[in-house]
Amino acid sequence: MIYGYLRVSSDEQDVNSQRQGVETCCKEHSWQIDKYITDEGESGGKDPDKRKLGPLLKLVTKGDKII
């Protein structure tokens, strides 16, 4: 599985611009995102388990990628 993880912490940031960056990276490597995980309005300093990142990290297995 390849996961696209998008996180923005403020109203000035936009997940769409992050999504474009992830998609550009994937095109360069011939990868395709299987699932996007989005944390909007979440600080990067917040415990990952209190964001969607924590459960995602517990879900991935060897060979998976998080972009």
C-alpha positions in Angstrom: 0.0 0.0 0.0 1.1 3.5 -0.6 -0.5 6.2 1.6 -0.5 9.9 1.0 -0.4 11.7 4.4 -1.5 15.3 4.3 -1.4 17.6 7.4 -2.2 21.2 7.7 -2.3 23.1 11.0 -3.7 26.5 10.0 -6.4 28.0 7.8 -3.6 29.6 5.6 -2.4 26.1 4.6 -4.1 24.0 2.0 -4.2 20.2 1.7 -4.7 20.6 -2.1 -1.2 22.1 -2.5 0.3 19.2 -0.4 -1.7 16.7 -2.5 -0.2 18.1 -5.7 3.3 17.7 -4.2 2.6 14.1 -3.2 1.2 13.4 -6.7 4.2 14.9 -8.4 6.6 12.8 -6.3 4.5 9.7 -7.1 4.6 10.4 -10.8 8.4 10.7 -10.7 8.6 7.3 -9.1 5.7 5.6 -11.0 3.8 5.1 -7.7 0.1 5.4 -7.2 -1.5 6.4 -3.9 -3.9 3.8 -2.6 -5.3 5.9 0.2 -5.0 9.5 1.5 -5.0 10.2 5.2 -5.7 13.9 6.1 -5.2 15.7 9.3 -6.6 19.3 9.0 -6.1 21.8 11.8 -3.7 19.5 13.6 -0.4 20.7 15.0 2.7 18.7 14.2 3.7 19.0 17.9 0.5 17.1 18.9 1.0 13.5 20.0 0.7 11.3 16.8 -1.8 9.1 18.5 -4.1 12.0 18.9 -3.9 12.6 15.1 -4.6 10.3 12.3 -0.8 9.7 11.9 -0.6 7.4 15.0 -3.2 4.9 13.7 -1.6 5.1 10.3 1.9 4.2 11.6 0.3 1.2 13.4 -1.4 0.1 10.2 1.6 0.1 7.8 3.6 -3.1 7.2 6.9 -3.8 5.6 6.9 -2.6 2.0 4.2 0.1 2.5 5.1 3.7 1.8 3.9 6.9 3.4 4.3 9.9 1.2 
